[in-house]
Amino acid sequence: MAYENDITYLENYVTYLYGTWVIFVSQTKKIIMAVKKVIEIMASSPKSWEDATGIAVKTAGKTVKGIKSIYVHHMSAVVKDNKIAEYRINAKITFDVLNE
């Protein structure tokens, strides 16, 4: 039996538990369990907010494996002499929890 509707079921069974996204899918004895972890980080760049986002992912990727997404929830900038000197972001990075 094919499970083309897994995405629909994922949307119905997502739970946030102690800082971790837990996804349960059940369809006639088939159980899919995915566990995601969310961390919050800050990054900055002298170029742009987009560059700061790239720096955040690259830096987090050095110690976190399986990054799936980044959600930038706050942007700010440092102004010096009426010019933007530094672009800053606060972001949430989602990654797989390895089950080895």
C-alpha positions as CSV (number, residue, x, y, z in Angstrom):
1,M,0.0,0.0,0.0
2,A,1.4,3.4,-1.0
3,Y,1.4,6.2,1.5
4,E,1.0,9.3,-0.7
5,N,-0.9,11.1,2.0
6,D,1.9,11.1,4.6
7,I,2.3,14.9,4.4
8,T,-1.4,15.3,5.3
9,Y,-0.9,13.1,8.3
10,L,2.2,14.9,9.3
11,E,0.3,18.1,9.5
12,N,-2.2,16.5,11.9
13,Y,0.3,14.9,14.3
14,V,3.0,17.5,15.0
15,T,3.7,18.2,18.7
16,Y,6.2,20.5,20.4
17,L,7.6,18.8,23.4
18,Y,10.4,20.3,25.6
19,G,12.1,22.2,22.7
20,T,11.8,19.4,20.2
21,W,9.3,18.9,17.4
22,V,7.9,15.4,17.4
23,I,6.0,14.1,14.4
24,F,3.9,11.0,14.6
25,V,2.1,9.4,11.6
26,S,-0.1,6.3,11.8
27,Q,-1.8,4.7,8.9
28,T,-2.9,1.0,9.2
29,K,-0.1,-0.2,11.4
30,K,2.6,1.9,9.6
31,I,4.2,4.3,12.1
32,I,6.6,7.0,11.0
33,M,8.3,8.9,13.8
34,A,10.5,11.9,13.2
35,V,12.1,14.0,15.9
36,K,13.4,17.5,15.1
37,K,15.3,19.8,17.4
38,V,15.0,23.6,17.3
39,I,17.8,25.9,18.5
40,E,17.9,29.6,18.6
41,I,21.0,31.5,17.4
42,M,22.1,35.0,16.6
43,A,24.4,36.0,13.7
44,S,25.7,39.2,12.1
45,S,27.3,40.4,8.9
46,P,28.6,43.7,7.6
47,K,27.0,43.0,4.2
48,S,23.3,42.1,4.5
49,W,20.6,40.2,6.5
50,E,20.8,37.5,3.8
51,D,24.6,37.1,4.4
52,A,24.0,37.0,8.2
53,T,21.5,34.1,7.6
54,G,24.1,32.3,5.5
55,I,26.7,32.7,8.2
56,A,24.2,31.4,10.8
57,V,23.6,28.2,8.8
58,K,27.3,27.7,8.0
59,T,28.4,28.2,11.5
60,A,25.7,26.0,13.0
61,G,26.5,23.3,10.4
62,K,30.0,22.9,12.0
63,T,28.5,21.2,15.1
64,V,24.9,20.4,14.1
65,K,24.2,17.8,11.4
66,G,21.0,17.4,9.4
67,I,19.9,21.0,9.3
68,K,16.5,21.2,7.6
69,S,15.4,24.8,7.9
70,I,16.0,28.3,9.3
71,Y,13.4,30.7,10.4
72,V,14.5,34.3,10.9
73,H,12.2,35.8,13.5
74,H,14.0,39.1,14.2
75,M,16.3,41.4,12.2
76,S,18.1,44.5,13.4
77,A,21.0,46.7,12.4
78,V,23.7,48.8,14.0
79,V,24.0,52.3,12.6
80,K,27.2,54.3,12.7
81,D,27.5,57.7,11.0
82,N,24.1,57.4,9.5
83,K,25.0,54.2,7.7
84,I,24.3,50.6,8.5
85,A,27.5,49.1,9.9
86,E,26.2,45.6,10.9
87,Y,23.2,43.5,10.0
88,R,22.0,41.2,12.8
89,I,19.5,38.3,12.9
90,N,17.9,36.1,15.5
91,A,16.9,32.8,14.0
92,K,15.6,29.3,14.8
93,I,17.4,26.4,13.1
94,T,15.6,23.0,12.8
95,F,17.5,19.8,12.4
96,D,17.0,16.1,12.7
97,V,17.7,14.3,16.0
98,L,20.0,11.4,15.0
99,N,18.7,8.1,16.3
100,E,21.8,5.9,16.2
